Amino acid sequence: MLVVDDDETVANVVVRYLERAGHETRHVSDGRAALDAVAEELPDLVVLDLMLPEIDGLEVCRRIRIMAPDLPVIMLTALGEAEDRIAGLELGADDYITKPFSPRELVLRVDSVLRRSAAGPPQSAMLVAGPIAVDTAARRATRNGVEIPLTVRELDLLAFLMAHPGTAFKREQLMREVWGWTFGDQSTVTVHVRRLREKIEDDPTNPTLIQTVWGIGYRLEQP
């Protein structure tokens, strides 16, 4: 685990709890050091604070997505940073947790992201919807045969919807089935759906695959 936070007190608590849970950790305190660490040895997951010296957390997340599109990233944000939190999700963060936070909750979030990253969806190994194909065993999605760069959560969400075509799911259902959460900010689902549409739809503003069911949530239409 790579822990990126310039607050030594917070970083020490995060590192201590992650190591108690059996994870090896490395701590860096600024954005430039974080990017150097990812380039030097790819971690299994990054715990990333947004407010960092040198390079801020949002820019670090953006560059990580270029370097390693499927590397799980969990953001640490202050309670009042709602816009930054949404921006981080739009850049491809897989999860976030707000400060002050429970270290045990952070460990649970880390384990949840890692399980889904390693295991993938339990459905059929190959899912197809029009030009989109998802190989869940290879953790790979393509559009007309060209690979789509998806984050861990984006791939899980797409595969789940493709495995249940024509079924409308509430946002809280998607959070439970895809994120493994029984609580949390449902805007996380909204942001991930928007990002998916930008990557798989011909016209994201007029989607034909992932459709909004007003008053409910989302449904994948099989062409």
Summary of the structure (lengths in Angstrom):
residues: 223
radius of gyration: 17.3
end to end distance: 40.7
largest distance: 52.4
contacts: 717
relative contact order: 0.11
helix: 43%
strand: 20%
